[in-house]
Amino acid sequence: METLKCIETRRSVRRFLDKPVEKELLESIVADASMSPSWKNSQSVRYVAVTDKKISAHIADECVLGFTWNGKLLKSAAVIVALTTVTGRSGFEKDGSFSTSQGTHWQSFDAGIAAQTFSLAAWDRGLGSVIIGVYDHDMVKKALELPEGQQVSALMALGWPAEEPKAPPRKSVEELLTWK
Ligand SMILES: Cc1cc2nc3c(=O)[nH]c(=O)nc-3n(C[C@H](O)[C@H](O)[C@H](O)COP(=O)(O)O)c2cc1C
């Protein structure tokens, strides 16, 4: 798909067909996401693909801070992808000190870029996804058995779309852009 068309047409998809996402397809999306820019090319973002129904049901039922909207869409997804981040790299010096006054901000920044690249690469292949921010970090980390030194930066629901959502309204360029 042409780049601008992909950016303009991508939507958050929250209802999915009961159809698996092939391993190779997910691998190719992660390969595309790996091309995202990152702090000094630190590449601290990792992807945990959850297809085990027991784990995904636990995340959907128990780890969404009571927000059943998210539980329902996570259950509909073929795969729950956790974007995780190796901490202490993006925005850090080799001696472990912060490179800037913005502290840990840059690791979330890198994860955000990776999430958008992932979403667009999935959309280009006909797959829908939505980024999930409302979840219990510590519970998901435990459910995924993440090693120390890794945090969950976001969850994503991924699958073949069963809906064609309309774009929610956007602010005008005049509101978004200022010149100095
Ligand atoms: C950081 C972040 C967290 C989000 N968390 C949720 C969420 O918990 N549940 C949900 O349904 N959508 C979530 N979304 C999706 C937004 O609601 C969606 O991107 C926004 O409404 C714009 O719609 P669009 O993606 O279709 O353009 C999140 C998006 C971002 C970037």
The ligand as an SDF file (V2000), in Angstrom:
LIG
                    3D

 31 33  0  0  0  0  0  0  0  0999 V2000
   -1.1960    5.0330   24.0950 C   0  0  0  0  0  0  0  0  0  0  0  0
   -2.5490    4.5600   23.6070 C   0  0  0  0  0  0  0  0  0  0  0  0
   -3.3750    3.8580   24.4570 C   0  0  0  0  0  0  0  0  0  0  0  0
   -4.6130    3.3940   24.0030 C   0  0  0  0  0  0  0  0  0  0  0  0
   -5.3860    2.6260   24.8390 N   0  0  0  0  0  0  0  0  0  0  0  0
   -6.5550    2.1280   24.3810 C   0  0  0  0  0  0  0  0  0  0  0  0
   -7.3190    1.2550   25.2110 C   0  0  0  0  0  0  0  0  0  0  0  0
   -6.9420    0.9380   26.3360 O   0  0  0  0  0  0  0  0  0  0  0  0
   -8.4810    0.7610   24.6940 N   0  0  0  0  0  0  0  0  0  0  0  0
   -8.9230    1.0860   23.4380 C   0  0  0  0  0  0  0  0  0  0  0  0
   -9.9890    0.6020   23.0350 O   0  0  0  0  0  0  0  0  0  0  0  0
   -8.2080    1.9130   22.6310 N   0  0  0  0  0  0  0  0  0  0  0  0
   -7.0420    2.4270   23.0630 C   0  0  0  0  0  0  0  0  0  0  0  0
   -6.2790    3.2320   22.2410 N   0  0  0  0  0  0  0  0  0  0  0  0
   -6.7490    3.5260   20.8630 C   0  0  0  0  0  0  0  0  0  0  0  0
   -7.2690    4.9780   20.7190 C   0  0  0  0  0  0  0  0  0  0  0  0
   -8.5150    5.0780   21.3510 O   0  0  0  0  0  0  0  0  0  0  0  0
   -7.3850    5.3350   19.2090 C   0  0  0  0  0  0  0  0  0  0  0  0
   -6.0940    5.3110   18.6390 O   0  0  0  0  0  0  0  0  0  0  0  0
   -7.9880    6.7230   19.0010 C   0  0  0  0  0  0  0  0  0  0  0  0
   -9.3440    6.7470   19.4080 O   0  0  0  0  0  0  0  0  0  0  0  0
   -7.9420    7.1440   17.5200 C   0  0  0  0  0  0  0  0  0  0  0  0
   -8.5890    6.1880   16.7020 O   0  0  0  0  0  0  0  0  0  0  0  0
   -7.8270    5.5290   15.4560 P   0  0  0  0  0  0  0  0  0  0  0  0
   -6.6610    4.7500   16.0260 O   0  0  0  0  0  0  0  0  0  0  0  0
   -8.8360    4.6170   14.7940 O   0  0  0  0  0  0  0  0  0  0  0  0
   -7.3610    6.6150   14.5600 O   0  0  0  0  0  0  0  0  0  0  0  0
   -5.0520    3.6960   22.6730 C   0  0  0  0  0  0  0  0  0  0  0  0
   -4.1960    4.4170   21.8240 C   0  0  0  0  0  0  0  0  0  0  0  0
   -2.9560    4.8240   22.2690 C   0  0  0  0  0  0  0  0  0  0  0  0
   -2.0310    5.5450   21.3010 C   0  0  0  0  0  0  0  0  0  0  0  0
  1  2  1  0
  2  3  1  0
  2 30  2  0
  3  4  2  0
  4  5  1  0
  4 28  1  0
  5  6  2  0
  6  7  1  0
  6 13  1  0
  7  8  2  0
  7  9  1  0
  9 10  1  0
 10 11  2  0
 10 12  1  0
 12 13  2  0
 13 14  1  0
 14 15  1  0
 14 28  1  0
 15 16  1  0
 16 17  1  0
 16 18  1  0
 18 19  1  0
 18 20  1  0
 20 21  1  0
 20 22  1  0
 22 23  1  0
 23 24  1  0
 24 25  2  0
 24 26  1  0
 24 27  1  0
 28 29  2  0
 29 30  1  0
 30 31  1  0
M  END
$$$$
